[in-house]
Amino acid sequence: MNLLEVSEIITVPGIYDVLLYAVSEAVHLGKRYIGILLDDGNGLILVVNQINEDVQEILAIHSSDETLSFCNDFALYQLTKNNREYTFKICSFKDLSEVREYFRQRKIVHYELIGGNLEDFLDQALGR
C-alpha cells in the first residue's frame, strides 16, 4: 500500500505526515517495523517494504485485557518491565469501516522504529 492508501485506512489526524517521516527513516536505517502509539494506549505496527518504500501490512497492538471488535487477534507478546509482566495482543483488521471510525477519534502520541526483542518476535510471528 502506498502512504496515501494507508492514510485512508488509518484516519488518525496527521497520519500522512508521520508516515512520510517514519517510512523514510525506516528505509534509511534498514528497519522493517514502525510502531505508532495512540492516545488511548493502543498502537499500530506498520510493516515497511524496503524496496518500494511503502507499507506491506498494518497491524494493531493492544492490551490483552481489551478486545477490539475490528481485530483478528493472532499473537500474544509478553514484556517484563520493572518486575511486572505485561501481555499484548497483536492483530490484523477484519472490518475496515469500523477501523476508520475508531482511528478518526484517536490522536498520535509518537512513533518509533521497532527493534530488539519485539522486532525478533514480529519476524517469527509473521514468518519473515
N, C-alpha and C positions, 0 to 999 in steps of 0.2 A: 504494500500500500504506500502510495506517496504521502507526503506530510499533509496535504490538503484533505485527502480521504480520511486520514486518521483524525484530523481536527473536526470532521463532520460526524464522526462516531463519538469521540471524546469531546463533548461540548463544553468543557470547563473554560470559563473566560481566560484568555491569554495563552491557551494551549499551543497555538501555532508558533508563537514566538519562542516558547520553551522548547518545542520540537526542533526548531531551527538551530538553536544553540546546542541542545543536548545531543542531537544526532551528529552534528558537525564535530563536537568534542569526542563522542564515542568512536567515530570513524578515525579521527586523528590519532587517538590513543589505542586503537585496536580493541575496543571493548564491544561486547555483544549485547549487553543488557543495560537499560536505563530504568531507574526507579523514580517514580513521582509520588510524593507524599501529598495527600489531600487534607483539608481542614478537619475532616471527621475522623482522622486516624487511619483510614483505609488508603490503599495506594494502587498504583499501576506499575506493571513491569512491561516495558516495550522491548521486543527482540529486534535488534538492528541488523539489516543486511549490509555488510561492509562494502560490497561491490557496487550495489545500486544506490546506497545511502538512503534507503527507505526503511519502513517498518515491516517486518515479516509477520509479527504476531503481537497481539495486545492481550495481556493477562491482568487480572485483578489479584490483589493480595489483601487479606483482611484477617481480623482476629478469629480464632477458632470458636469463640463464644457466639459469633454473629453469623447470620445466614443472609446472603444477598440473593434475592429471588431471581435475578437475571444471570446467575452464575452456575456453571457446572464445575463443582469442586473436583480436583483431580490429584492434588498433592498436599501433604502437610509438611511444614518446615518448622523445626524446633530450634530455638535460640536460648542460650543460657547467658544471663547478664546479671551481675551483682547477686549471684547465688539464687536467682529466680529463673524459672523456666517459662518461656513464652512459646506458644504454638500458633502458627498462622496457616490459613488455608490459601492455596493458590488456585485460581480457577480461570476458565475460559468463559466467554459470553455465549448465552443461548438466546437472549431476546434483546435485539439491538434497539428497539423503540424504548424499552424500559431503561436500557443503558444510557441512552441520550438524555432522558428525563432526569435520571439520577445525577449525572455529571453536570447538568445545567445548574444545579443547586449547590455545587461544590466550588471550592477555591483551591488553588495550588499553593502549598506551603513552600516546598522546594523540590529540586530534582537532584539526583546524583547518579554517577555511573556505578554499576554494581560490580563488585569484585569479591575476592576471598571465598569464604565458605558458601555464601548464598549463590555466587556465580557457579561454583562447582556443583551445588545441589541442582540448580536450574539446568546445567548441562546434562546431568544424569536424568532428571525428570523429563526433559524434553528430548532426550535421546540424541544429544549432539556430541 
